[in-house]
Amino acid sequence: MLLGDAAGLVDPLTREGIFYALLSGEMAARSIARGGNDPIRSYRAQVNDTMVPELRRAAALKGGFFGARFSRLMVRALAESAAIRAVMVDLVGGRQPYIGLRRRLLKTREFGLALAYIANSATTGA
């Protein structure tokens, strides 16, 4: 069984792999402890059901995440908003999945940052 980085279980956005290393280790241990005919198949199914969809969501977001405009906005948001910082801490810590990230960011009500991003996009054409 390959675990963590060796299994390619690294978040494409945050480049973080510790959470996935620990989680895959737990899944491997559970699969082995259960016994059964094929603990490797059980482990693979757990990884495919839980981690792979999350990592695919992150990969789909990757294109826009590393652009200069978005990076500047992210740095500004992290500097100015404790609510945004809390969301990002939870994202990196594995407590905030990508599937609900947009909704949670909207709940921070940091609309001024979103408007700044839109205004910058309109003036730069980028």
C-alpha positions as CSV (number, residue, x, y, z in Angstrom):
1,M,0.0,0.0,0.0
2,L,1.3,3.4,-0.9
3,L,0.6,6.2,1.5
4,G,0.8,10.0,1.4
5,D,3.2,11.5,-1.0
6,A,4.3,8.1,-2.3
7,A,0.7,7.5,-3.4
8,G,0.4,11.0,-5.0
9,L,-1.9,12.2,-2.2
10,V,-0.8,15.8,-2.2
11,D,-3.2,18.8,-2.5
12,P,-2.5,20.5,-5.9
13,L,-3.4,23.9,-4.5
14,T,-1.9,24.1,-1.1
15,R,0.9,21.6,-1.9
16,E,0.1,20.1,1.5
17,G,0.5,16.4,2.0
18,I,0.7,15.7,5.8
19,F,-3.1,15.5,6.2
20,Y,-3.4,13.0,3.4
21,A,-0.4,11.0,4.7
22,L,-2.0,10.6,8.1
23,L,-5.4,9.9,6.6
24,S,-4.1,7.3,4.2
25,G,-2.1,5.7,7.0
26,E,-5.3,5.4,9.1
27,M,-7.1,3.9,6.1
28,A,-4.3,1.4,5.5
29,A,-4.3,0.4,9.2
30,R,-8.1,-0.1,9.2
31,S,-7.9,-2.2,6.1
32,I,-5.3,-4.4,7.6
33,A,-6.9,-4.6,11.0
34,R,-10.2,-5.7,9.4
35,G,-8.5,-8.7,7.9
36,G,-10.5,-10.0,5.1
37,N,-9.4,-11.4,1.8
38,D,-7.9,-8.3,0.2
39,P,-6.9,-5.4,2.5
40,I,-5.3,-3.6,-0.5
41,R,-8.6,-3.5,-2.3
42,S,-10.3,-2.2,0.8
43,Y,-7.6,0.5,1.2
44,R,-7.8,1.5,-2.5
45,A,-11.6,1.8,-2.3
46,Q,-11.4,4.1,0.8
47,V,-8.9,6.3,-1.0
48,N,-10.9,6.4,-4.1
49,D,-14.1,7.2,-2.3
50,T,-12.8,9.9,0.0
51,M,-9.5,11.5,-1.1
52,V,-9.6,11.2,-4.8
53,P,-12.7,13.3,-5.3
54,E,-11.4,16.0,-3.1
55,L,-8.0,16.1,-4.9
56,R,-9.8,16.2,-8.2
57,R,-11.8,19.3,-7.0
58,A,-8.6,21.0,-6.0
59,A,-7.0,20.2,-9.4
60,A,-10.0,21.7,-11.2
61,L,-9.5,24.9,-9.2
62,K,-5.7,25.0,-9.8
63,G,-5.8,27.0,-13.1
64,G,-7.1,30.2,-11.6
65,F,-5.6,29.9,-8.2
66,F,-2.0,30.7,-9.2
67,G,-2.7,33.7,-11.4
68,A,-1.1,36.9,-10.3
69,R,-4.4,38.7,-9.8
70,F,-5.9,36.0,-7.6
71,S,-2.6,35.6,-5.7
72,R,-2.6,39.3,-4.9
73,L,-6.2,39.2,-3.7
74,M,-5.5,36.1,-1.6
75,V,-2.5,37.8,0.1
76,R,-4.7,40.9,0.8
77,A,-7.6,38.7,2.0
78,L,-5.4,36.8,4.4
79,A,-3.9,40.0,5.7
80,E,-7.2,41.8,6.2
81,S,-9.7,39.1,7.2
82,A,-9.5,36.9,10.2
83,A,-12.6,35.0,8.8
84,I,-10.7,34.3,5.5
85,R,-7.7,33.2,7.5
86,A,-9.8,30.8,9.5
87,V,-11.2,29.2,6.4
88,M,-7.8,28.8,4.9
89,V,-6.4,27.3,8.1
90,D,-9.2,24.7,8.0
91,L,-8.6,24.0,4.3
92,V,-4.9,23.3,4.8
93,G,-5.7,21.3,8.0
94,G,-8.1,19.1,6.2
95,R,-11.1,20.3,8.1
96,Q,-12.6,22.3,5.2
97,P,-13.2,20.2,2.0
98,Y,-13.2,21.9,-1.4
99,I,-16.8,20.9,-1.9
100,G,-18.1,23.6,0.5
101,L,-15.3,26.1,0.2
102,R,-17.1,28.6,-1.9
103,R,-20.1,28.6,0.4
104,R,-18.0,29.1,3.5
105,L,-16.0,31.9,1.9
106,L,-19.3,33.6,1.0
107,K,-20.5,33.3,4.6
108,T,-17.5,35.4,5.6
109,R,-19.3,38.3,4.0
110,E,-16.0,39.7,2.8
111,F,-17.7,41.2,-0.3
112,G,-15.4,44.2,-0.5
113,L,-12.5,41.9,-1.4
114,A,-14.6,40.2,-4.1
115,L,-15.6,43.6,-5.5
116,A,-11.9,44.7,-5.5
117,Y,-11.1,41.6,-7.5
118,I,-13.9,42.2,-10.0
119,A,-12.9,45.9,-10.3
120,N,-9.3,45.0,-10.9
121,S,-10.4,42.5,-13.5
122,A,-12.4,45.1,-15.3
123,T,-9.7,47.7,-15.4
124,T,-6.8,45.4,-16.3
125,G,-8.8,43.3,-18.7
126,A,-7.1,40.2,-17.2
